[in-house]
Amino acid sequence: MTLPADGAGLRVVHLDTGKELRGGQRQLMLLAGALRERGYEQLLVCPEDSALEGWAHSEGFRLLTLPRHDPGHLHGITLLRRELETARFDIFHAHDGRSQTVSTLASLGFGAKRVATRRVTFLPRGLGEALQFHRLQYGRTCDAIIAVSGFVRDLLVCSGLEASKIEVIPDGVEIPAQLPDAAFLASIRRQWELEPDAFVIGHAGAFTREKGQDLLLEAFIEAGTSLPARSRLLLVGEGSLHDSIGSLVANTRGRAVMLRPMEDLTPFFAALDLYVMPSRSEGLGSSALLAMAHCVPVVASRVGGLPEIVEDGTNGWLVDPESPAALAQALISAASDPDRLRSLGLAARDRACAFSSDIMVNRTETLYHRLVSAGRVSS
């Protein structure tokens, strides 16, 4: 791979319309932070009072906020276009679907190249107006589309988008140089009232149907006494299904606990013996990569891009989706052999290194420069 010497002179707008701190926002933060170190000038565009706004302020990034109560972000688009009248930008990078529309309308006529990242697996059904809009949104208004997995790329091609415009750049993960020591692990378990010898299972993600926390809780309950007596399940997140997930947690009689979202997940992963991704759909699975980077093996549904990172029997387990029974059996298998669990954890960390944030940043940087260079040649 040929990399540009640095980002001097290249200016990038990052756009994201998410309010919460989820996988896509974490990837934007990784990318923007690394590009700043490489000399890029950047502008972050995100909703007012969002998690990204708070992070951008604390890190000193140039920021434009999309106002509240602004249907379709029309006023926000106007504000961004005014900004562009006095500042030239080379790349507009939309990190979610809604921000791609903002990116297109705001950048029209300013000569910038447009990039859109696609990390979800759902597509409009049928061949009606919704699918035509999808093709317009990602086909004609983008100079390049980043798919976070081969699975997402194939979906985009099947929807009618040009394969030549699609670049597979998996999400990146920061690999800890050192793992927490036994003293740190003991302190975290005391803080969360976990027994030192407890078998601790964890999951972090938005409480939405596609993430499958209900399947995990059903599996945890079904595994019952086949798990070690001091087994615990930690769920980190928030979302529309918070109350229904809470009802299932109550059925575990204190063996499962819901924790609030946390920006730094290092303590969470340090407390775990096993991480679970019970997803019904998943573009790649960046939280699974985070767990693997912390030497925690993963049980994952065989859906979307998850089989591209989790290798069954090598660094974790792959199970049939929508099957609490299969998930329960994987939990029991993981808990029954501590030596194998440790071996799979080491293999998981090795696998995560192939998805390091440096690789993600390098590939994205190369794409930016290729697009800008092609535009200069054609003009």
N, C-alpha and C positions, 0 to 999 in steps of 0.2 A: 504494500500500500504506500503510495506517495503522499506525504503530508505537506501542507503549506508550512513555510518557515514560522509564521506567526499570523495573528489576526489583525495586524495593524492596518487601518484604513477600511476594514470591513465592519459594517454597522448592521445590527440585527434587532428586529422587534419580535419579542415573544408574546403570544396572546393565549390566554386561558380564561374560560368563563366559569370554572368551578369555584364554589364557595368554600368547600372543605379541603382538608389536606389528605389527598389520596395518592395512589400510585403515580398517576400522571403528573400531579403537582410536584411530587418528590423528584421525578425525572427532570422536570423543567428546572428545579432548583439545582440539581447536580450539573446539568448542562450549562446553565447561566453562570454558576460559580466557576466552573472550569474555564469557560470561554473568557471570563473577565481576567483570569490569571494569564491568558494567552494574548491579551491586548485588544479584545473586541470591545467596541462601544455597543451598549445594549439598552433597550427600552422595554420594560415589562408592562403589559397591559392586562389588567385583571379586575374583577368586581370590587367595589367598595366594601370594606369590612370582611373581605375574604382572608383565608389563611395565607394566601400568597401575598396579599397587600402587607400584612404584618411582617412577614419574612423579608420582603423587599425593603421595607422601611428600616428594619433592624440591620440589614446587610448593606445599606447605603446605595441601592440600585436606583437608577432613574426610573420613575414610575408614572403611569397614567392610569387612573382608576375609572372604571365604568360605573356611572352613577346608579344608585338604587332607583327603583320605580321607573325604569326606562325600557318600555316594551321594545323588544327587538334590538336593544342597544343603539337606537337611532341617534340619540344625543351623544353617546359615547363615540360613535363613528364620526360624528361631526367634530368632536373635540380632537380626535386622533388626526383627522384630515388637516385641521388647523396646525397641529404640531408638525405635520409633514411639510407644510409650506415653508417652514424655516429650518428644517433639519432633514438631510438626505439619509435614507436607509436603503441598504442593498438587499436584505432578506426580511421577509415577513414569515415567521414560523408559527403556525396555529397548532396548538397542542391538544385541542379537542374539537368536536364537530361544530359546535356553535361558534367558536372563535374563528373557524374557517370562513364563515359568512362575514363576520366583522372584518377579518383580514382582507377579504376580496373587495368589499365596498369601500373600506378606508384607503386602500392602496391603489385603486384604479387611477390611472393617469400619471402615477409617480415613477414608473419604470422599475419597481422592485421585483425581485423574484419571490414567488410564493411557494412555501413548503407546508404541508399538512401532515401531522402524525396521526395515524389511525391505530388505536389500541383496543378497540372493542370488536366483538364478533357478530353483532346483529346487523342485518341489512334490511332495507324495505322489502316487503313481500310483494310478489307479483311484478307485472310489467307496466304498472300505471304511472301516475304523475309522481308518486313518491320516489320510485326507482329512477325516473328520468331526472328528478331534482338531485338525487344522490350522484348520478353520473356527471351532471353539470357542476355540482359543488366540488367534486374531487377530480373530475377529468379535465374540464375546460378551464377552470379557474386556478388550477395548481400547475406549477412547473415541475414539482416532484412530490411524491407521497411516500412517507416513511411508514412501513408496516413493521410492527414490533415482533412479528414472528412469520415464519413461512405459512402458517395456517391463515393468518390475516391476509397475507399477500394473495394466497389462492382464492380467498373469498372475494377480494377486490377484483381480481381478474375475471372470476365467474360473474361478477355483477356488470361486466362490460368495460372496465377501465383498462387502459393500455399497460401491458406488462412493463414496457420500457420506461414508464414514468414511476414505477414502484421500486423503492429501495428497502430491502430488509435490514433494519438496524434494531436489534433487540434492546430492550431496556437494560440499563447498566446498574451495577451495584458496587458500592464501596466495600473493598475487602479489608477487614480489620487487620492491621499488621500483627497485633497480638490479641489473643482471646482473654476474656476476664479470668482471673485466677479463682481459686477455691474460696478465698476469703470474701471476694466480691459476690460470688454466687450465694454463699451462706447469708450474707447481709440482705441480699434481695429476697431470698426465701423467707427470712425473718420478717422483712417489711410487709410482705404479702401473706403472712401467716401460713406459709407452706412448710410442711415437715421436711427436715433435711434429706430423708430418704424417700420422699414422695416421687411418684412417677408423674411428671407434669407434661401435659399436652397443651398446645397453644394454637391460636388462630388470630390473625389481625386483618380486618377488612371492613368495608362499609356493610352495614346490616341491610342488605338487599337480597332479593330472591336469587339472583344469579350467583351470589357468593356461597349459598348453600349452608349457612350456619345451622339451619333447622335439621339438615341431614346429619351434620356432625353431632348435634345434641342427641338425636335419635340413636345414632350409632353408639355414642358414649353410654347412654342409658341401657341399650341392648347388650353391650359388652359386659356391663354389670360386674358381677363377682369374678368373671374371668380375667379382669384386670387386677393389678396389685391393689391391696386393701386401701392404700393411701394414694390412689390416683386422683389427680385434679385436672380440671380443664379451665384454661384462662382464655377469655374472649375479649379482644380489644377492638373497639369500634363504636360507631353510632350510625343512625340512618332510619329510614322509614319503617323498618320492621323491628325497631328497638323493643316495643312492648311485647310483641309476640315471641321474640327471642327470649325476653325476660321471663315469660310464662314457662317456657321450656326449661330455662335455667332453674326455676323454682322447683321443678320436678326432680332435680338431681340431689335435693336435700343437702345443699351446701358444697357438693363436690365440684360444681362449676361456678365460676365467678365472672362477672362482666366488669371490665376495666375501661376507663375513659381513654379516648385516643391520646397518644403521646407522640411528640415530634421525634424524640430520640428513643428508638426501640431497642437499644443495646441492653438495658436491664431486662427487658421482656425476654429477649432471645437467650440471655444468660441463664434465665430460670428454667428453660425448657429442656425436656428430653426428646420431644417429638413435635413437629409442626405439621398441621393439616390444612390442605386446600381442597375443600369439598365442593368445588365450584360446579355450577350447571353450565357456565360458559366462561371462557377466560382467554383474553388475547395472548398473554404470555404467562403472567404470574410473578410480578416483581417482588411481592412479599415472600414467596417461596424462595426466590433467589437470595433475599436478605437472610432468611433463616439458614440457608445452605452456607452462605458466607460466614455465618457464625457457628458453623460445624454442627448444625442441627439437621438430621435427616427429615425427609418430607414424605407424607402420605398425600397423594393428589388424585383427583378425578382424571380419568383419561379423556380430557376434552380440550379443545382449542390448542393453544401453544404449550400447555403444560408438559406433554410428552417430549417436547423439544429441550426441556431442561431437567426433568426428573426421569431417570433411567431405572426402570423396575428391577429390583434386586441388586442394583449397583450403588445407587446413592439414596434410595428410598423405595416407595411402593406406588404403583399405579393401580387404581381400582375403577370398576365400572361406575359411571355417573348415576345419580338418582338411586343408589343402592346403599341404604344404611347398613344392611347385613354385610355387604362386602367391605364397607368402611370399618365396621365393628371388628371383623376378622383381622383386618390389617392392624388395627390398634392392639389387638390381643397378641398378634405375631410380634409386633415391635416391642411390646413390654416383656415378652417371654424370654428374650435373649439379649441381655445387656451388652455382651461382648460384640455381637453382630451389630447392635445399634451404634456402638462407638465406631466400629469400622465403617459403617455406612455414613456416619457423620463426617469422618475424615474425607471420604470420597465425595460427599456433597460439597465440602469446602473447595476441593480441587475442581469440581465441575463449575462452581460459581466463578472461579477465576477466569473462565472463558467468557464471562459476561461482565467483566469489570467495567466500571464507569469510564475509565480511560479509553477503552475500546469503543464504547458508545460515543464518547465525545469526539474521538479521532474520526470515526466514520461520518458523523454529522458534519464536522468541520470540512472534511473532504468534499462532501456533497455540496455544502454552501459554496465553496470555492469553484467547484466545477460548474455550477449554475451561473455564478457571476461571470466567470471567464467565458462561458459560452455566449452570454448576453453581450459581452464586450466585443467578441469576434463577429457576432451577427450584425451588430450595429455599425 
